[in-house]
Amino acid sequence: MKKLILLAGLYSSSLLAASAQGQQELHFLHWWTSTGEVQSANLVKTELAKHQIKVVDVPVRGGGGTPAKSILQARAIAGNPPELAQIEGPAIKAWATLGFLHPLTSLAKDQQWEETLYPFVRSIQQYNGDYYAIPVTVHRLNWMWVNHNKLAEYQQTVPQTWEQLITVFNALKQKGVMPLAIGNEPWQVGQLFENIAFSIGGQAFYQKAFIELDADALSSPSTYEALSKFRQISNIIGDKLIEQRWDQASQSLLRGDSVFQISGDWVAGELMSTTGEFPDSISCYPTPSKTASFLYNIDSFAFFNSAQLSETEALKVAGILSSKQFLHDFNLKKGSIPTRKDIELTGYNQCAVKSQQDLQQALLAGNVMPSIVDSMAVSPLIQKAALNELFRFFNDPTVTTDDVILHLQNVSKSGIAF
């Protein structure tokens, strides 16, 4: 904790002040650090500059946002929170419960969020009936990105099932090609398993087994099947796995060093970052699934209570960053889709358009679920414990399926709060 507070002290300047030009300064803490993400984050600066508000970026690299969340916690404990922070999932309720966040309910009423936001988007922004964050992006995680030029070169076709995918991976490996662009990080590896489990078991199984950690669901045939396919993939690519960020993995896909990437649609934002256009060599397909399904993450903005940021000022900035035009432009560049239902996807890439179409079908099928790996579904302690077990299983062939299941069941028995 002392180390975190020292880190917080690195940013201990006055947070909202008048500059020589009469502009306000707003510190913005986030973990958007890849090339494409930086371009998206810069839109926050550009938009607020139109209203004489200067944004001071506080980007924190690494770990799917874990270091950024630690620094946010340290700064808040030290009494020095940023005015604006990227935030996800249950963390919104946790910060609101502790009284750190400005309420945004009046803005929600003015913008008719009850009518314009998807229900699954609304619920996660609220605590005790009040809104405490503005939802900015809906990212789909069950995407399979394919370099179809390389796939054709090696005389393979797009797999429709996990069995076919494993067969294609084996064929590519035999040709000396790295099948999957992935970094040896717990969240990247966990994201692969999450896709397999959700595809195999569907919403009900995923909810019981990996959100509720129900002992019976965890020991069900679906869990064994998911872990079996996870192990088969680890046997194919494990010896070639390297430490790389997700955006580096995306660049390897684009270069043709790898043929597949299974990851969220932030990949699209990264692929578009060089030319502004989605590359012709890459195609997107939902990961194999028996029914229409949508695994999601939502990025939100929260405004922290401090002497430097009044509720009136927070509502002003929140209104700017939740406007239809800003949300359209931000998601266009980020690769995601807007959180509002009434925004047309004019100019969006074909994967984003398909994402919105598939979301509608998945909503009708009741198969829309929050990501465990990407901080949307469970507490950070459960998330970390589950990811550690899956990462260990993927990298250590001596760890058995029964070992993983038993350890996950023990996490549930430990009494860690959901």
Helices and strands as residue ranges (DSSP letters): H 2-9, E 24-30, H 35-49, E 53-59, G 63-65, H 66-77, E 84-87, H 90-97, H 105-110, H 113-116, H 119-124, E 126-127, E 130-131, E 134-140, E 143-147, H 148-153, H 162-174, E 178-180, H 186-206, I 207-211, H 215-218, H 221-237, G 238-240, H 246-255, E 258-263, H 266-271, E 282-286, E 294-303, H 311-321, H 324-334, E 337-338, H 350-365, E 368-370, H 380-395, H 401-413
